[in-house]
Amino acid sequence: MVDLPAFDAGTASTIASSLLQIARSEKRLPAAVVAARDALASAEAALAVELRKQLVITAAPEAAPDADPEDEEDAAWTGCEAWLGGLLQLPSSSDKPAIAAKLHRTLFSDGVRFLRGAARKTWSETTRRLDLIKSEKLAADFTTLGGDEVLATLVAKHAAVGQALGFTAPLPTVETPQVRARFDALKTALRYYILQVAATAHPGEPATVTFSEHLLAPITSYEPPVRARAERGDKPTVTPPPAAAPPAKTA
């Protein structure tokens, strides 16, 4: 009933992490969605363990860069937060402190805590902020504040992390039986989660459709590589189950 896009294990793990992040932010979900979410979380965690092992197996020590891309991106975001924090406190009659305050609230509402935790979670958080800068046209604010280089550094360091960890350019790994087994289990959990979320959307109830689209956005908006898009199509195909009464909300 669900035809997933063509993606590798690393991409599937990243998409699952994004789906879980959205689901965990919702306080009230149907019990069936909660169960599917938890099953997806278990499958993603198991696959992530095997993928980390693959990074160790395939890494070439002699080709390792002198600087850690993740550390450099952390430093770029930390520096940006400190830069904006300083600007917003400047006693100035211009509008620069107000602009700096707006950017600081938008990007650093919780300081730099988003830089803590697992690499994939940090990648998701930094990607979300860069996407927000683009969608809200905040680059103009950086320019007004004289921060073109700051923004360029954020973008460059983020791209370096994506390449180094295989998030944007998958690393050439030898797929072990363990990775394949965990990958298959994750795809099964993904299909189950998609079906449970899709079942909450009911004809004639736009709010339920909007909510299900929100929960599934990371996978329905996924753009696979050109080759995969030509072979499989660029969106997962979901055949919704027969309409049923709306499930009861649970805390």
C-alpha positions as CSV (number, residue, x, y, z in Angstrom):
1,M,0.0,0.0,0.0
2,V,3.0,2.3,0.4
3,D,5.7,2.6,-2.2
4,L,8.7,4.4,-0.6
5,P,11.0,6.6,-2.7
6,A,14.3,5.1,-3.8
7,F,16.8,5.9,-1.0
8,D,19.8,4.4,0.7
9,A,20.0,3.4,4.4
10,G,21.6,6.7,5.5
11,T,18.9,8.8,3.8
12,A,16.2,6.6,5.2
13,S,17.6,7.1,8.7
14,T,17.7,10.9,8.2
15,I,14.1,11.0,7.0
16,A,13.0,8.8,9.8
17,S,14.7,11.1,12.3
18,S,12.9,14.1,10.8
19,L,9.5,12.3,11.0
20,L,10.2,11.4,14.6
21,Q,11.1,15.0,15.5
22,I,7.8,16.3,14.2
23,A,5.8,13.5,15.8
24,R,7.4,14.0,19.2
25,S,6.6,17.7,19.1
26,E,2.9,16.9,19.0
27,K,1.3,16.5,22.4
28,R,-1.9,14.8,21.3
29,L,-1.7,11.9,18.8
30,P,-4.0,9.0,18.2
31,A,-2.9,5.9,20.0
32,A,-2.2,4.0,16.8
33,V,0.1,6.8,15.5
34,V,1.9,6.8,18.9
35,A,2.5,3.0,18.6
36,A,3.7,3.4,15.0
37,R,5.9,6.3,16.0
38,D,7.6,4.3,18.8
39,A,8.1,1.3,16.4
40,L,9.7,3.7,13.9
41,A,12.0,5.1,16.6
42,S,13.2,1.7,17.6
43,A,13.9,0.7,14.0
44,E,15.7,4.0,13.3
45,A,17.9,3.7,16.4
46,A,18.9,0.1,15.5
47,L,19.8,1.2,11.9
48,A,21.8,4.2,13.2
49,V,23.9,1.9,15.3
50,E,24.9,-0.1,12.3
51,L,25.5,3.0,10.1
52,R,27.9,4.3,12.7
53,K,29.8,1.1,12.5
54,Q,30.0,1.5,8.8
55,L,31.5,4.9,9.2
56,V,34.3,3.4,11.2
57,I,34.7,0.5,8.7
58,T,34.9,2.7,5.6
59,A,36.8,5.7,7.0
60,A,40.4,6.1,5.7
61,P,42.5,7.5,8.5
62,E,45.1,8.9,6.2
63,A,42.5,10.9,4.3
64,A,40.9,12.4,7.5
65,P,40.8,16.2,7.5
66,D,42.9,18.1,10.0
67,A,39.7,19.8,11.3
68,D,36.5,18.1,12.3
69,P,33.7,19.5,10.1
70,E,31.1,19.1,12.9
71,D,33.3,21.1,15.2
72,E,33.7,23.8,12.6
73,E,30.0,24.0,12.0
74,D,29.4,24.2,15.7
75,A,31.9,27.0,15.9
76,A,30.2,28.9,13.0
77,W,26.8,28.7,14.7
78,T,28.1,29.6,18.1
79,G,30.0,32.6,16.6
80,C,26.9,33.7,14.7
81,E,24.9,33.6,18.0
82,A,27.5,35.6,19.8
83,W,27.7,38.1,16.9
84,L,24.0,38.7,16.9
85,G,23.9,38.9,20.7
86,G,26.5,41.7,20.6
87,L,24.7,43.6,17.9
88,L,21.3,43.6,19.5
89,Q,22.8,45.2,22.6
90,L,24.5,48.1,20.8
91,P,23.3,51.5,21.8
92,S,22.4,52.7,18.3
93,S,19.7,54.9,16.7
94,S,19.7,52.7,13.6
95,D,17.4,49.7,13.1
96,K,20.4,47.3,13.3
97,P,19.8,46.2,16.9
98,A,16.2,45.5,16.1
99,I,17.1,43.4,13.1
100,A,19.8,41.6,15.1
101,A,17.2,40.9,17.8
102,K,14.7,39.5,15.2
103,L,17.4,37.2,13.7
104,H,18.5,36.1,17.2
105,R,14.9,35.2,18.2
106,T,14.4,33.3,15.0
107,L,17.6,31.3,14.9
108,F,18.5,31.1,18.6
109,S,15.3,31.0,20.6
110,D,16.9,28.3,22.8
111,G,20.5,29.5,22.5
112,V,22.8,26.9,20.8
113,R,21.3,23.9,22.5
114,F,20.3,22.5,19.1
115,L,24.0,21.8,18.5
116,R,24.0,19.2,21.3
117,G,23.1,15.6,20.7
118,A,23.6,13.1,17.9
119,A,25.0,14.2,14.6
120,R,21.8,13.5,12.7
121,K,19.7,15.5,15.1
122,T,22.1,18.4,14.9
123,W,22.1,18.1,11.1
124,S,18.3,18.3,11.0
125,E,18.3,21.4,13.3
126,T,20.9,23.3,11.3
127,T,19.2,22.4,8.0
128,R,15.9,23.7,9.4
129,R,17.5,27.0,10.3
130,L,19.2,27.4,6.9
131,D,15.9,26.6,5.2
132,L,14.2,29.2,7.3
133,I,16.8,31.8,6.4
134,K,16.0,31.0,2.7
135,S,12.2,30.8,2.9
136,E,11.9,34.0,5.0
137,K,14.5,35.8,2.9
138,L,16.6,36.6,6.0
139,A,19.8,36.8,4.0
140,A,18.9,40.5,3.4
141,D,19.0,41.0,7.2
142,F,22.5,39.5,7.3
143,T,23.6,41.8,4.6
144,T,22.2,44.9,6.4
145,L,24.1,43.9,9.5
146,G,27.3,43.3,7.5
147,G,27.1,39.6,8.0
148,D,27.4,38.2,4.5
149,E,30.5,36.3,5.5
150,V,28.9,35.0,8.6
151,L,26.0,33.5,6.6
152,A,28.4,32.2,3.9
153,T,30.4,30.4,6.5
154,L,27.3,28.8,8.0
155,V,26.3,27.5,4.6
156,A,29.8,26.3,3.7
157,K,30.4,24.5,7.0
158,H,26.9,22.9,6.8
159,A,27.7,21.6,3.3
160,A,31.0,20.2,4.6
161,V,29.3,18.3,7.4
162,G,26.7,16.9,4.9
163,Q,29.5,15.6,2.6
164,A,31.7,14.3,5.4
165,L,28.9,12.3,7.1
166,G,27.2,11.2,3.9
167,F,24.0,13.1,4.6
168,T,24.1,14.9,1.2
169,A,26.6,12.8,-0.7
170,P,26.4,9.2,0.7
171,L,29.7,7.7,1.6
172,P,30.8,4.6,-0.3
173,T,30.1,1.9,2.2
174,V,30.0,-1.8,1.9
175,E,26.5,-2.8,3.0
176,T,26.8,-5.5,5.6
177,P,24.0,-8.1,6.3
178,Q,23.4,-6.3,9.5
179,V,22.8,-2.9,7.8
180,R,20.5,-4.6,5.2
181,A,18.5,-6.2,7.9
182,R,18.1,-3.0,9.9
183,F,17.3,-1.1,6.7
184,D,14.6,-3.5,5.8
185,A,13.1,-3.3,9.3
186,L,13.2,0.5,9.1
187,K,11.4,0.5,5.7
188,T,8.7,-1.7,7.2
189,A,8.3,0.6,10.2
190,L,8.2,3.6,7.8
191,R,5.3,2.0,5.8
192,Y,3.4,1.2,9.0
193,Y,3.8,4.7,10.3
194,I,2.7,6.3,7.0
195,L,-0.4,4.1,6.9
196,Q,-1.3,5.0,10.5
197,V,-0.9,8.7,9.9
198,A,-2.8,8.5,6.6
199,A,-5.7,6.8,8.4
200,T,-6.2,9.9,10.5
201,A,-7.1,12.0,7.4
202,H,-10.8,11.9,6.7
203,P,-12.7,13.2,3.7
204,G,-14.7,16.3,4.5
205,E,-12.4,17.2,7.5
206,P,-9.7,19.5,6.1
207,A,-8.0,19.9,9.5
208,T,-7.3,16.1,9.7
209,V,-5.8,16.2,6.2
210,T,-3.6,19.2,7.0
211,F,-2.4,17.5,10.2
212,S,-1.5,14.2,8.5
213,E,0.4,16.2,5.8
214,H,2.3,18.0,8.5
215,L,3.3,14.7,10.1
216,L,4.5,13.2,6.8
217,A,6.2,16.3,5.3
218,P,9.8,15.0,5.6
219,I,9.1,12.1,3.4
220,T,6.5,13.5,1.0
221,S,8.8,16.5,0.3
222,Y,11.8,14.3,-0.2
223,E,13.6,14.8,-3.6
224,P,15.6,11.7,-4.6
225,P,18.5,11.8,-7.0
226,V,17.7,12.2,-10.7
227,R,18.4,8.5,-11.4
228,A,16.2,7.3,-8.6
229,R,13.5,9.8,-9.5
230,A,13.4,8.4,-13.1
231,E,13.3,4.8,-11.8
232,R,10.8,5.1,-8.9
233,G,9.2,8.4,-8.9
234,D,9.9,11.2,-6.4
235,K,7.1,10.8,-3.9
236,P,5.9,7.9,-1.8
237,T,2.6,6.5,-3.0
238,V,0.0,6.0,-0.3
239,T,-3.3,4.2,-0.9
240,P,-5.4,5.3,2.0
241,P,-7.5,2.7,3.9
242,P,-11.3,2.9,3.8
243,A,-12.7,5.9,5.7
244,A,-13.4,5.2,9.3
245,A,-14.6,7.2,12.3
246,P,-12.0,9.7,13.5
247,P,-9.7,8.0,16.1
248,A,-9.9,9.3,19.7
249,K,-7.2,11.7,20.7
250,T,-5.0,10.5,23.5
251,A,-2.6,12.6,25.7
